Amino acid sequence: MVREATQSQRKLDEFDASEDIFVPMAHDSNAADTIELYPKAIDNWKNAGWKEQLPWAFLNDFQVEES
């Protein structure tokens, strides 16, 4: 089962490498803070910069201590 999941992820990586394809992951807890959810359309994802923003959104989960 792990092997199949790894193969599926590698296939998704091929699509995700294209600048013209946006592959949001279903269980990404930060997606709701970055993209508009159903029933709103996500046709404007490229102009909104969601592909570039979403992979780094998890950084908001961390607190930085001030020195």
Backbone as numpy.savetxt, mean C-alpha at the origin, in Angstrom:
# Nx Ny Nz CAx CAy CAz Cx Cy Cz
1.92 -24.33 2.32 1.11 -23.13 2.32 1.96 -21.86 2.32
3.04 -21.86 3.09 3.93 -20.70 3.13 4.57 -20.49 1.76
4.93 -21.59 1.12 5.56 -21.50 -0.20 4.60 -20.85 -1.19
3.33 -21.24 -1.16 2.34 -20.66 -2.07 2.13 -19.17 -1.78
2.10 -18.82 -0.52 1.94 -17.40 -0.16 3.14 -16.58 -0.64
4.32 -17.13 -0.51 5.53 -16.44 -0.98 5.49 -16.28 -2.49
5.06 -17.30 -3.19 4.95 -17.21 -4.65 3.93 -16.16 -5.06
2.81 -16.12 -4.36 1.78 -15.11 -4.66 2.31 -13.71 -4.44
3.05 -13.51 -3.34 3.61 -12.19 -3.06 4.61 -11.79 -4.13
5.41 -12.71 -4.59 6.39 -12.40 -5.65 5.69 -12.00 -6.95
4.58 -12.66 -7.25 3.83 -12.30 -8.45 3.23 -10.90 -8.31
2.73 -10.57 -7.12 2.21 -9.22 -6.88 3.32 -8.18 -6.99
4.51 -8.52 -6.54 5.65 -7.60 -6.62 5.92 -7.19 -8.06
5.74 -8.12 -9.00 5.95 -7.81 -10.42 4.98 -6.73 -10.89
3.72 -6.84 -10.49 2.75 -5.81 -10.83 3.07 -4.50 -10.14
3.38 -4.58 -8.87 3.62 -3.39 -8.05 4.82 -2.60 -8.55
5.73 -3.24 -9.25 6.91 -2.55 -9.77 6.55 -1.54 -10.87
5.40 -1.70 -11.48 4.97 -0.79 -12.54 4.47 0.52 -11.94
4.87 1.63 -12.54 4.39 2.93 -12.06 2.93 3.17 -12.43
2.38 2.30 -13.28 0.99 2.46 -13.72 0.02 1.52 -13.03
0.51 0.77 -12.03 -0.35 -0.16 -11.31 -0.22 0.10 -9.81
-1.37 0.21 -9.14 -1.42 0.44 -7.69 -1.96 -0.82 -7.04
-1.19 -1.43 -6.15 -1.58 -2.69 -5.50 -1.66 -2.47 -3.98
-2.79 -1.94 -3.49 -2.94 -1.82 -2.04 -3.23 -3.20 -1.44
-2.66 -3.48 -0.30 -2.89 -4.77 0.37 -4.15 -4.68 1.24
-4.95 -5.71 1.21 -6.25 -5.72 1.87 -6.18 -5.51 3.37
-5.15 -6.01 4.02 -5.09 -5.94 5.48 -4.07 -4.93 5.97
-3.73 -3.96 5.13 -2.81 -2.90 5.54 -3.58 -1.92 6.42
-3.27 -1.89 7.68 -4.03 -1.05 8.62 -3.88 0.44 8.35
-2.88 0.84 7.60 -2.68 2.25 7.30 -3.39 2.70 6.02
-3.94 1.77 5.28 -4.57 2.12 4.00 -5.70 3.12 4.18
-6.50 2.95 5.21 -7.65 3.85 5.43 -7.21 5.28 5.70
-6.01 5.47 6.20 -5.51 6.82 6.46 -4.90 7.45 5.22
-4.64 6.64 4.19 -3.96 7.14 2.99 -4.88 7.22 1.79
-5.67 6.17 1.57 -6.51 6.14 0.38 -7.98 6.30 0.76
-8.77 6.70 -0.24 -10.22 6.79 -0.03 -10.80 5.39 -0.20
-11.70 5.02 0.67 -12.26 3.68 0.66 -13.61 3.63 -0.03
-14.04 2.43 -0.38 -15.33 2.19 -1.00 -16.43 2.86 -0.20
-17.35 3.51 -0.81 -17.72 3.48 -2.22 -17.06 4.57 -3.06
-16.14 5.30 -2.51 -15.45 6.33 -3.29 -14.52 5.67 -4.30
-14.36 6.32 -5.44 -13.48 5.79 -6.49 -12.02 6.11 -6.15
-11.13 5.24 -6.59 -9.70 5.48 -6.36 -8.99 5.73 -7.70
-9.76 6.15 -8.70 -9.20 6.38 -10.02 -8.06 7.41 -10.02
-8.06 8.29 -9.07 -7.07 9.38 -9.03 -5.85 9.00 -8.18
-5.60 7.72 -7.94 -4.52 7.26 -7.07 -3.16 7.78 -7.49
-2.94 7.84 -8.80 -1.61 8.24 -9.28 -1.36 9.72 -9.00
-2.33 10.57 -9.32 -2.18 12.01 -9.06 -2.14 12.31 -7.57
-2.83 11.50 -6.77 -2.84 11.71 -5.32 -1.55 11.22 -4.66
-0.76 10.43 -5.39 0.52 9.97 -4.85 0.39 8.83 -3.84
-0.72 8.09 -3.88 -0.95 7.04 -2.89 0.07 5.92 -2.97
0.52 5.60 -4.18 1.48 4.49 -4.32 2.78 4.81 -3.59
3.17 6.08 -3.61 4.39 6.48 -2.93 4.18 6.67 -1.43
2.99 7.08 -1.04 2.71 7.36 0.37 2.45 6.10 1.19
1.69 5.17 0.65 1.23 4.03 1.43 2.34 3.13 1.97
3.39 2.81 1.20 4.42 1.94 1.78 5.12 2.52 3.01
5.09 3.81 3.16 5.77 4.46 4.28 4.82 4.89 5.39
3.53 4.67 5.21 2.54 5.10 6.20 2.70 4.39 7.54
3.28 3.19 7.53 3.45 2.45 8.79 4.36 3.19 9.75
5.19 4.10 9.25 6.09 4.85 10.12 5.31 5.71 11.11
4.07 6.04 10.78 3.24 6.82 11.69 2.88 6.03 12.95
3.09 4.71 12.92 2.80 3.87 14.08 3.85 4.01 15.18
4.98 4.61 14.86 6.08 4.72 15.80 6.18 6.12 16.37
6.54 6.20 17.63 6.75 7.49 18.27 8.25 7.73 18.37
8.65 8.93 18.05 10.06 9.29 18.13 10.28 10.04 19.44
11.23 9.57 20.19 11.54 10.25 21.44 12.43 11.45 21.14
12.10 12.56 21.75 12.91 13.75 21.58 14.07 13.70 22.54
15.22 14.10 22.05 16.40 14.07 22.93 16.64 15.40 23.62
